[in-house]
Amino acid sequence: MKALSTGPRARPTACFRLLSPHQVLEETRDLLERLSCRCRLTSDHYTNYINLDWEIPREKERLLAEIDRSLTWSEDQFRPFFIGTQ
């Protein structure tokens, strides 16, 4: 969330809060559930909570099932998220 003021003395302020692993996966699932184009989803960066590599729409149900399965895990089972130059 970001608040922005205008004017000569305005100083922008910002507040950013990282989503939890479950929140990220729920948001990803919501987006993929509504996706109707033909594509390939590859989520294999070290900062992603789970690795995914699926073709949409052919493997969509299996992809959603994989996300649902990972949503049953305790959040401390996911690799830690970090920001930096690692």
Secondary structure, 3 states (H helix, E strand, C coil): CEECCCCCCCCCEECCCCCCHHHHHHHHHHHHHHCCCCEEEEECCCCCCCCEEEEECCCHHHHHHHHHHHCCCCHHHCCCCCCCCC
